[in-house]
Amino acid sequence: MVIVYSLKRNALSIIFCMFCICLILFSNANFLAAGNGLYLWATAVVPSLFPFFVATELLSNTSLIPFLGKYLSPIMRPLFGVPGEAAFAFLMGMISGYPVGAKIVANFKENGICTEEEAERMLAFTNNSGPLFIIGTVGVSLFGNSLVGILLFITHILACITVGIVLNISSKMKDKRANHYSGNSYSGTYQEKNSDFKLNTYNRNKTSNNTSFSNKEDNFVTFSSLGEVLGKSIMSAIHTTLLIGGFVVIFSVVLSILSQSHVLDYCSNILSPILSILHIPTDFASPILSGIIELTNGVNLVSNVNIKAISINIVICAFLLGFGGLSVLLQVLSIISKSHISIRKYFIGKLLQGTFAACYTLLALEFIPIFQFNL
């Protein structure tokens, strides 16, 4: 019992020590993997993401996003069960890609714009892959077809909207069960108090957020401040791009270690029977596991699997893009750690999003003629 407790307590220390040992044991392969990850990041990720990160930073210094958030507020509360200001996080997360949505949700939670439970649900459907990565990197660079990227982006957005609606319904059902078990005599009072609390919280947050937007209007970019804002936007974009590059390189090395130690092969053998049941070629086992660990390397490997029915490659990429990979999960965890937001609902939401995205993509490939790439 003492040994088990000691192992659990020192698990991360043991893992990090093993990682350092593996870096030495497989140094040649790790060197090549780090170089390949850096090359993939520099040639595919940076050209498609960096200019868009700068544009997004510039856009956030204008009145356009608060304007859109204000007029989309009647949609967000009934559809997703979150404050109307969440439209800002949804739009920015949809346009910019990982991990912009997580940053905005963490700021909302810290500023009291949303509750902890709302922040957890918002995180699950507002932190998404951006159009330039899906269309530019995956569609054009990897598949050589922009139409593939457009399909993947459409199903990606449909899937994240579905997840937001599902989590809202789940939250409402949970509240109803809580009210039911509290007893009929107390249920009405509880519902009234809970409703009043939510209404007061929403009104308070709305007033607070409107005030913040009002104060921010003084800081909107003008011609006189364009140089300063452009410089800050470029520095912020460089920081985000380097963060992504660091995760791509490190997880490229992790994948190399797992491959050289044959751990990936053992896991692939376990996954292969499941893929066979789903009528997916077992050649995808290792690329899928790689994508679950790190998204960019995973979709690259999946796109390079040579089979006759390319639609299978596209559907698997749709799942991986929806899930995001453990690399993105750790990026999000590093961002929300100070906001006391649980990562559990985000993980579940991303699994659901990957599943919905794969299903929507499969349906589009089957029934929409323009997307029937196997013909």
C-alpha positions as CSV (number, residue, x, y, z in Angstrom):
1,M,0.0,0.0,0.0
2,V,2.9,2.3,0.9
3,I,4.6,1.5,-2.4
4,V,1.5,2.3,-4.4
5,Y,1.0,5.6,-2.6
6,S,4.6,6.5,-3.1
7,L,4.5,5.7,-6.8
8,K,1.3,7.8,-7.2
9,R,2.8,10.7,-5.4
10,N,6.0,10.6,-7.4
11,A,4.5,9.6,-10.7
12,L,5.4,12.8,-12.6
13,S,9.0,12.7,-11.2
14,I,9.4,9.2,-12.5
15,I,7.9,10.1,-15.9
16,F,10.2,13.1,-16.3
17,C,13.2,11.0,-15.3
18,M,12.3,8.3,-17.9
19,F,11.8,11.0,-20.5
20,C,15.3,12.4,-19.8
21,I,16.8,8.8,-20.0
22,C,14.9,8.1,-23.3
23,L,16.3,11.4,-24.7
24,I,19.8,10.0,-24.2
25,L,19.0,6.4,-25.3
26,F,17.3,7.4,-28.5
27,S,19.2,10.6,-29.1
28,N,19.7,10.0,-32.9
29,A,16.0,9.3,-33.6
30,N,15.0,12.2,-31.3
31,F,17.3,14.6,-33.1
32,L,15.6,13.7,-36.4
33,A,12.1,13.9,-34.8
34,A,12.7,17.3,-33.4
35,G,14.0,18.5,-36.7
36,N,11.0,17.1,-38.5
37,G,8.6,18.7,-36.0
38,L,10.4,22.0,-36.4
39,Y,10.3,21.7,-40.2
40,L,6.6,20.9,-40.1
41,W,5.9,23.8,-37.8
42,A,8.0,26.3,-39.9
43,T,6.7,25.2,-43.3
44,A,3.1,24.4,-42.6
45,V,1.9,25.9,-39.3
46,V,3.7,29.3,-39.3
47,P,2.8,30.4,-42.8
48,S,-0.9,29.6,-42.3
49,L,-1.3,30.7,-38.7
50,F,1.1,33.6,-37.9
51,P,-0.5,36.2,-40.3
52,F,-3.9,35.3,-39.0
53,F,-2.8,35.6,-35.4
54,V,-1.7,39.2,-36.2
55,A,-4.9,40.0,-38.0
56,T,-6.9,38.6,-35.0
57,E,-5.0,40.6,-32.5
58,L,-5.6,43.7,-34.6
59,L,-9.3,42.9,-34.9
60,S,-9.6,42.6,-31.1
61,N,-8.5,46.2,-30.8
62,T,-11.5,47.4,-32.8
63,S,-15.2,47.7,-32.0
64,L,-16.2,44.9,-34.3
65,I,-16.0,42.0,-31.9
66,P,-17.9,43.7,-29.0
67,F,-20.5,44.8,-31.6
68,L,-20.9,41.2,-32.9
69,G,-21.0,39.9,-29.3
70,K,-23.8,42.4,-28.3
71,Y,-26.1,41.5,-31.2
72,L,-25.5,37.7,-31.0
73,S,-26.4,37.7,-27.3
74,P,-30.0,36.6,-27.8
75,I,-28.7,33.4,-29.4
76,M,-26.1,32.4,-26.9
77,R,-28.3,32.1,-23.7
78,P,-31.2,29.9,-25.1
79,L,-29.0,27.8,-27.4
80,F,-25.9,27.2,-25.2
81,G,-27.0,28.4,-21.7
82,V,-24.2,30.9,-21.4
83,P,-24.0,34.7,-21.2
84,G,-24.3,36.6,-24.5
85,E,-20.8,37.7,-24.1
86,A,-19.7,34.2,-24.9
87,A,-20.3,35.0,-28.5
88,F,-17.0,36.9,-28.4
89,A,-15.2,33.7,-27.2
90,F,-17.0,31.6,-29.8
91,L,-16.2,33.9,-32.7
92,M,-12.6,34.4,-31.7
93,G,-12.1,30.7,-31.0
94,M,-13.6,29.8,-34.3
95,I,-11.6,32.3,-36.3
96,S,-8.2,32.2,-34.6
97,G,-7.9,28.5,-33.6
98,Y,-6.2,26.9,-30.5
99,P,-5.8,28.1,-27.8
100,V,-7.4,31.6,-28.2
101,G,-10.8,30.3,-27.1
102,A,-9.3,29.0,-23.8
103,K,-7.6,32.3,-23.1
104,I,-10.8,34.3,-23.5
105,V,-12.9,31.8,-21.4
106,A,-10.3,32.0,-18.6
107,N,-10.5,35.8,-18.7
108,F,-14.3,35.6,-18.5
109,K,-14.1,33.4,-15.5
110,E,-11.6,35.7,-13.7
111,N,-13.6,38.8,-14.5
112,G,-16.9,37.3,-13.2
113,I,-18.6,37.4,-16.6
114,C,-19.6,33.7,-16.2
115,T,-19.9,31.1,-13.5
116,E,-17.4,28.2,-13.2
117,E,-19.9,25.7,-14.6
118,E,-20.6,28.0,-17.6
119,A,-16.9,28.5,-18.1
120,E,-16.4,24.7,-18.3
121,R,-19.1,24.3,-20.9
122,M,-17.9,27.4,-22.9
123,L,-14.4,26.0,-22.9
124,A,-15.6,22.7,-24.5
125,F,-17.1,24.4,-27.6
126,T,-15.3,27.7,-28.0
127,N,-11.7,26.4,-28.2
128,N,-11.4,25.1,-31.7
129,S,-9.0,24.7,-34.6
130,G,-8.9,27.7,-36.9
131,P,-9.9,27.9,-40.6
132,L,-6.3,28.6,-41.9
133,F,-5.0,25.5,-40.2
134,I,-7.8,23.3,-41.3
135,I,-8.1,24.7,-44.8
136,G,-4.6,25.9,-45.4
137,T,-2.4,23.3,-43.6
138,V,-4.6,20.2,-43.6
139,G,-6.6,20.8,-46.8
140,V,-4.0,22.5,-49.1
141,S,-0.7,21.4,-47.7
142,L,-1.4,17.9,-46.6
143,F,-4.3,16.7,-48.9
144,G,-3.5,19.1,-51.8
145,N,-7.2,20.0,-52.1
146,S,-8.8,23.1,-50.6
147,L,-12.2,21.5,-50.9
148,V,-11.2,18.9,-48.3
149,G,-10.2,21.7,-46.0
150,I,-13.5,23.5,-46.5
151,L,-15.4,20.3,-45.7
152,L,-13.4,19.6,-42.6
153,F,-13.9,23.2,-41.4
154,I,-17.6,23.1,-41.9
155,T,-18.1,19.8,-40.1
156,H,-15.7,21.0,-37.4
157,I,-17.9,24.1,-36.7
158,L,-21.1,22.0,-36.8
159,A,-19.6,19.6,-34.3
160,C,-18.6,22.3,-31.8
161,I,-22.1,23.9,-32.0
162,T,-23.6,20.4,-31.4
163,V,-21.4,19.9,-28.4
164,G,-22.4,23.3,-26.9
165,I,-26.1,22.4,-27.3
166,V,-25.7,18.9,-25.9
167,L,-23.8,20.2,-22.8
168,N,-26.5,22.8,-22.3
169,I,-29.2,20.2,-22.4
170,S,-27.2,18.0,-20.0
171,S,-26.8,20.9,-17.6
172,K,-30.5,21.6,-17.6
173,M,-31.3,18.0,-17.0
174,K,-28.9,17.9,-14.1
175,D,-30.5,21.0,-12.6
176,K,-34.0,19.4,-13.0
177,R,-32.8,16.2,-11.2
178,A,-31.3,18.3,-8.4
179,N,-34.6,20.1,-8.0
180,H,-36.6,16.9,-8.1
181,Y,-34.5,15.2,-5.4
182,S,-34.7,18.3,-3.2
183,G,-38.4,17.6,-2.6
184,N,-41.7,19.0,-4.0
185,S,-42.3,21.4,-1.1
186,Y,-38.8,22.8,-1.4
187,S,-38.5,22.5,-5.1
188,G,-40.4,25.6,-6.0
189,T,-38.5,27.7,-3.6
190,Y,-35.2,26.3,-4.8
191,Q,-36.1,26.9,-8.4
192,E,-37.1,30.5,-7.6
193,K,-34.0,31.2,-5.7
194,N,-31.8,29.5,-8.3
195,S,-33.6,31.4,-11.1
196,D,-33.2,34.7,-9.2
197,F,-29.5,34.0,-8.6
198,K,-28.8,33.2,-12.2
199,L,-30.8,36.3,-13.4
200,N,-29.0,38.6,-10.9
201,T,-25.7,37.1,-11.8
202,Y,-26.3,37.5,-15.5
203,N,-27.5,41.1,-15.1
204,R,-24.5,41.9,-12.9
205,N,-22.1,40.3,-15.3
206,K,-23.8,42.0,-18.3
207,T,-23.4,45.4,-16.6
208,S,-19.8,44.7,-15.6
209,N,-19.0,43.5,-19.1
210,N,-20.7,46.5,-20.8
211,T,-18.7,48.8,-18.5
212,S,-15.5,47.0,-19.5
213,F,-16.3,47.3,-23.2
214,S,-17.1,51.0,-22.6
215,N,-13.8,51.5,-21.0
216,K,-12.1,49.6,-23.8
217,E,-13.5,51.9,-26.4
218,D,-11.0,54.5,-25.3
219,N,-8.2,52.0,-26.2
220,F,-9.6,51.1,-29.7
221,V,-6.9,51.5,-32.4
222,T,-6.7,54.8,-34.2
223,F,-4.3,56.0,-36.9
224,S,-2.2,57.6,-34.3
225,S,-1.8,54.4,-32.2
226,L,-1.7,52.0,-35.2
227,G,2.1,51.5,-34.9
228,E,2.0,50.7,-31.2
229,V,-1.0,48.3,-31.6
230,L,0.6,46.6,-34.7
231,G,3.8,46.1,-32.7
232,K,2.0,44.5,-29.7
233,S,-0.1,42.4,-32.1
234,I,3.0,41.0,-33.8
235,M,4.7,40.3,-30.4
236,S,1.6,38.5,-29.1
237,A,1.3,36.5,-32.4
238,I,5.0,35.5,-32.1
239,H,4.4,34.3,-28.5
240,T,1.4,32.2,-29.5
241,T,3.2,30.8,-32.6
242,L,6.3,29.9,-30.6
243,L,4.1,28.2,-27.9
244,I,2.5,26.0,-30.6
245,G,5.9,25.3,-32.1
246,G,7.3,24.2,-28.8
247,F,4.5,21.8,-28.2
248,V,4.8,20.4,-31.8
249,V,8.6,19.8,-31.3
250,I,8.3,18.3,-27.8
251,F,5.5,16.0,-28.8
252,S,7.4,15.0,-32.0
253,V,10.1,13.8,-29.7
254,V,7.6,12.0,-27.4
255,L,6.2,10.2,-30.5
256,S,9.7,9.3,-31.5
257,I,10.4,7.8,-28.1
258,L,7.2,5.9,-28.1
259,S,8.0,4.5,-31.5
260,Q,11.6,3.6,-30.8
261,S,10.6,1.9,-27.5
262,H,7.9,0.0,-29.4
263,V,5.2,1.3,-27.0
264,L,3.4,2.8,-30.0
265,D,3.4,-0.6,-31.7
266,Y,2.0,-2.4,-28.7
267,C,-0.8,0.2,-28.4
268,S,-1.4,-0.1,-32.1
269,N,-1.9,-3.8,-31.8
270,I,-4.5,-3.2,-29.1
271,L,-6.3,-0.6,-31.3
272,S,-6.2,-2.7,-34.5
273,P,-9.1,-5.1,-33.6
274,I,-11.3,-2.1,-32.8
275,L,-10.5,-0.5,-36.2
276,S,-11.3,-3.8,-37.9
277,I,-14.7,-3.8,-36.3
278,L,-15.3,-0.3,-37.6
279,H,-14.0,-1.4,-41.1
280,I,-11.0,0.9,-40.9
281,P,-7.7,-0.4,-42.3
282,T,-5.2,-1.3,-39.5
283,D,-2.6,0.9,-41.2
284,F,-4.3,3.8,-39.5
285,A,-3.7,2.5,-36.0
286,S,-0.3,4.2,-35.4
287,P,-1.2,7.5,-37.1
288,I,-4.4,7.7,-35.1
289,L,-2.5,7.2,-31.8
290,S,0.0,9.8,-33.0
291,G,-2.8,12.3,-33.7
292,I,-4.4,11.6,-30.3
293,I,-1.0,12.6,-28.8
294,E,-0.1,15.5,-31.1
295,L,-2.5,16.9,-33.7
296,T,-0.2,18.3,-36.3
297,N,2.0,15.2,-36.6
298,G,-1.1,13.0,-36.5
299,V,-3.0,14.6,-39.3
300,N,0.2,14.6,-41.3
301,L,0.6,10.8,-40.9
302,V,-3.1,10.1,-41.5
303,S,-3.1,12.1,-44.8
304,N,0.0,10.1,-46.0
305,V,-1.6,6.6,-45.5
306,N,-2.0,5.3,-49.0
307,I,-5.3,3.6,-49.5
308,K,-7.8,3.6,-52.4
309,A,-10.7,5.2,-50.4
310,I,-9.3,8.6,-49.4
311,S,-12.6,9.4,-47.6
312,I,-11.3,7.3,-44.7
313,N,-8.3,9.5,-44.3
314,I,-10.6,12.6,-44.3
315,V,-13.0,11.2,-41.7
316,I,-10.2,10.2,-39.4
317,C,-8.7,13.7,-39.7
318,A,-12.1,15.2,-38.9
319,F,-12.1,13.2,-35.6
320,L,-8.5,14.3,-34.7
321,L,-9.2,17.9,-35.5
322,G,-12.3,17.8,-33.3
323,F,-10.5,16.1,-30.4
324,G,-7.4,18.3,-30.7
325,G,-4.9,15.9,-29.2
326,L,-3.2,15.7,-25.8
327,S,-0.8,18.5,-26.8
328,V,-3.6,21.0,-27.2
329,L,-5.2,19.6,-24.0
330,L,-2.0,20.5,-22.1
331,Q,-1.9,23.9,-23.7
332,V,-5.4,24.5,-22.5
333,L,-4.6,23.2,-19.0
334,S,-1.7,25.6,-18.7
335,I,-4.0,28.5,-19.6
336,I,-6.9,27.7,-17.3
337,S,-4.9,26.4,-14.3
338,K,-5.0,29.8,-12.5
339,S,-8.8,30.1,-13.2
340,H,-9.7,27.0,-11.3
341,I,-11.7,25.6,-14.3
342,S,-11.9,21.8,-14.4
343,I,-10.5,20.2,-17.5
344,R,-12.8,17.2,-17.3
345,K,-15.8,18.7,-19.2
346,Y,-13.4,20.0,-21.8
347,F,-12.0,16.5,-22.4
348,I,-15.4,15.0,-22.7
349,G,-16.6,17.8,-25.0
350,K,-13.6,17.3,-27.3
351,L,-14.3,13.5,-27.5
352,L,-17.9,14.3,-28.4
353,Q,-16.8,17.0,-30.9
354,G,-14.4,14.6,-32.6
355,T,-17.1,11.9,-32.9
356,F,-19.7,14.4,-34.2
357,A,-17.2,15.8,-36.7
358,A,-16.4,12.4,-38.0
359,C,-20.1,11.5,-38.4
360,Y,-20.9,14.8,-40.2
361,T,-17.9,14.4,-42.5
362,L,-18.9,10.8,-43.3
363,L,-22.5,11.9,-44.1
364,A,-21.2,14.7,-46.4
365,L,-18.8,12.4,-48.2
366,E,-21.7,9.9,-48.7
367,F,-24.6,12.1,-49.8
368,I,-23.1,15.4,-51.1
369,P,-21.8,14.9,-54.7
370,I,-19.2,17.7,-54.6
371,F,-17.5,16.0,-51.6
372,Q,-17.4,12.5,-53.1
373,F,-13.6,12.4,-53.5
374,N,-13.4,8.6,-54.1
375,L,-15.2,8.9,-57.4
